[in-house]
Amino acid sequence: MKRTIILLTLWFAGAALPGFGVDKEVIQLQQSVALLQGMMRELQRSFDERMAVLRTLMEQSSDRMNQVTTAMEALQTSLQTSAGNTGQRVENLSSQMQTMDASLDELAVRLDRLAQQLAKIESGWQTLSPSATSGFGDAGTAPPPAPDVLYNTALRDYTGGNYPLSLQEFTDYLSFYQNTPLASNAQFYIGDIYYQQGQFEKAIQEYDKAIEQYPDGNKTAAAQLKKGFALINMNLRTQGIRELNSVLQRFPNTPESSLAQDKLTSMGVGPDSPGRRTAR
């Protein structure tokens, strides 16, 4: 009996061992499957995050492209508007430069005044009284004001927009002091007074005097530049382009040549353009 019990016990033990090994493998397999499922979930989460970032970048790129397109359209519109106004801005810039030149001339005159007055004192020159000023142009009266006084007064009236009075004063200056260094300036401003008033034909006549009578004067380049502008304003395109080209040739590397080039460019006349030689 005891032997039988021992045999039965050994039999049950042997039968139970294979089952125990199978359960262990199943558990390990289940653990591996669970681990793989966790890894898959982690990969899916990472993939979703990367796709979200990619979609955000694509949306930002699209928005940026729309902004660039809008900016380019606005710039193109601005350039088209700017191109239409370039010619007028060139003339406005020229006028501003002339105003600045006039201010500089006035300053130079003021600086020279002390030297002029000293020379008058040394030579016994008597200062004119206010009552004599109104009759300085008539024969037999007191001499005219000193050149710096007369020129400075005319220039101040010019910059102040008092063109009729300035025209008379510059004309008087040339009557008495046509051989002074500032005579070419006075002649130019006479032409420019007519130009500012839209009397382009008279302006051209006075500019020609500045160009011909004072070829080495301070305002010769400005006179030829404004003559070109006046011709163009009179619809004499060919003659106007010719004058502007002459400014480029005679006065290179000057503010006047830069303004002449800007005007030609705004008119569509390039350096190699046929219109530069035979304007239409």
Buried (B, 14 or more C-beta within 10 A) or exposed (E): EEEEEEEEEEEEEEEEEEEEEEEEEEEEEEEEEEEEEEEEEEEEEEEEEEEEEEEEEEEEEEEEEEEEEEEEEEEEEEEEEEEEEEBEEBBEBBBEBBEEBBEEBBEBBEEBBEEBBEEEEEEEEEEBEEEBBEEBEEEEEBEBBBBBBBBBBBBBBBBEEBBEBBBEBBBBBBEBBEEBEBBBBBBBBBBBBBBBEEBBEBBBBBBBBBBEBBEEBBBBBBBBBBBBBBBBBBEBBEBBBBBBBBBBEBBEEBBBBBBBBBBBBBBEBEEEBEBBEEBE
